[in-house]
Amino acid sequence: MSAAPLLSVRGVRRSFGVGPTVVHAVRDVSFEVEAGTMVALVGRSGSGKTTLLNIVGGLDRPDFGTVVVDGTEVTALDEDGLSRLRRATVAYVFQTFGLIPVLSAAENVGAPLRLVRTPAPVRERRVALLLELVGLADHARQRPGELSGGQQQRVAIARALAASPRLLIADEPTGQLDAETGLSVMSLLRGGVESEGVTALVSTHDPVMMALADRVIRIQDGRLDDEPDGSAPE
């Protein structure tokens, strides 16, 4: 008997607006993601990628359908439950980095560990390990404004991995980077998935980035272009 998928999305729909101006952002989407894999969610701008990621991570709620992450039905959680989910189970990497400007790279990486009250010695060791992993051990004391875009995104990845999440969601993580830096960041993300045992769902519109994924899911106009094996609704 195969293990349950880490992520299961079933019949998810999300619309914005009413009447003739309604926008169907996500239309009856279903798929599963196995633990320890990196999946690329591919589609053009406006295809529904970000809306779908927000629903998976509990930042938005669907009109219909269910999302289950690591055995927890995200779509059934109240706000307290969603906050706990985002602290312990799901982490994010955004296109805009989302770092806190007044904190150093090390302090940014350590922020999620402070939220879960990790003891200082453990936190410091974990931060040092992650900065080493992303190649920024020598930049621990620098603030985001003193780092390049690629370096800031590396800090963001280290921060996302800090609390050992089960699911890492990355929304166009290379969108503001040049091609070479973007590929470097995606390779780093791939390495983080492998070394940390994290499952990753990464949205992109760049075909070059797909090569590093274990699997590609394509979305167009809110619908999956093709249903992967075993992911069709029952």
C-alpha positions, 0 to 999 in steps of 0.5 A, a space after each residue: 500500500 503506497 503512502 498518502 501524498 503530502 499534498 492533496 488538492 481536490 475539486 478546488 474552485 475560486 472566483 472573484 467578483 460577481 455577475 458579468 465581471 466575475 473572474 474564475 481564477 481556479 476551476 475545479 483543480 485536483 492533483 496530488 504531490 508526493 512527499 520529498 518531491 519538487 513540483 513545478 506549477 507552470 503557466 503564464 501570468 494570469 493563469 491562476 498559479 498564485 491563487 492556487 498557491 495561496 489556497 494550498 498554503 492557507 492564505 486564501 480560501 476556495 469557494 469549493 473543494 479541499 486541500 490536505 497538507 500532511 494529513 491536515 485539511 487546510 480548508 477546514 482550519 480556522 484562523 488560529 489553525 492556519 497560523 499554526 500551519 504557517 508556523 510549523 508546516 508550510 513555508 513560503 518564498 515570494 518573488 519579492 523576497 519579503 525580508 525584514 529590512 532592519 534585520 541582518 541576514 542571520 536575524 531574518 533566517 532566525 525569525 521563524 525559529 523565534 516564533 516557535 520559541 526555539 532555544 537560542 543555542 539551537 536557533 544559532 546553530 540552525 541559522 549558521 547551518 542554513 546560511 552555509 547551505 545557501 552560500 552566505 555564511 560570510 554575509 550573516 551580519 549584512 542587512 537585505 539592502 546590502 545584498 544583491 537580489 540573488 543573495 536576498 532570495 538565498 536568504 529567503 530560501 534559508 528562512 523558509 527552511 529554518 523551521 523544517 517545514 513539510 511543504 515549501 511554496 515558492 511563487 515565481 521565486 526567480 521572477 526578479 532575477 536575471 536568468 543566470 542568477 535565477 537558475 542558481 537560485 532554483 538549483 539551490 532550492 532543489 538542493 534544499 529540498 533534497 538535503 532537508 527532505 522538504 516537499 516543494 511546489 514552485 510556480 514559474 513561467 520559465 521553461 528553463 526552470 522546469 528541468 530541475 523539477 521532479 514533475 511539471 503541472 501546467 495550468 491555463 485559465 484556471 484549469 490544469 492542462 492535463 491531469 497527472 496520473 492518479 490525480 483525477 477526482 474520484 
